């Protein structure tokens, strides 16, 4: 009996060994790679800001240059960023008379409007970008952020066309801004100006912002 029992136990041990080895340690799936936000540098020389302000009987328009900025990109999507405008660069483009032009620009830079001497920059910090579908103007996103003008900060949302391709991030569109929220109250009927002499509280700011990754030539 003993002679029969030992071979049976040995056989059972040998047969069970491959099954045990096959199980081995539990295999773990590799964790998904986390894609970090990549900062793209705003290109002021390739970007543009245009403003339009209206009053009773007419309107004026002009430009403002960008000073600097960073656009955050994750994969192929813009997810954040900070844009800084140079308010000292404010210009008028519709008045051909040099004296009238200089007078208007001087007034816009004064404390009546943007107080450029004390507040030489304006800043927009993106807090979210959400998809937009079916927009007649071709915009594909709603950009939301915090806009600071003349030392005052308020939330602002607007539609835009955004995209990232070959190391270049771009955003273009038009935002409508209520200047009275930033302490720019000259000519507003909300602050006592007669309707026939009023300047509209809202002005529009059209933009085309271009940013590039480190690996893409700036020119």
Secondary structure, 3 states (H helix, E strand, C coil): CHHHHHHHHHHHHHHHHHHHHHHCCCCCCCCCCCCCCEEEEECCCCCEEEEEEEECCEEEEEEEEEEEEEEEEECCEEEEEEEEEEEEEEEECCCCCHHHHHHHHHHHHCCCCCCCCCCCEEEEEEEEEEECCCCCCCCCEEEEEEEEECCEEEEEEEEEEEEEECCEEEEEEEEEEEHHHHCCCCCCHHHCCCHHHCEEEEEEEEEEEEEECCCCCCC
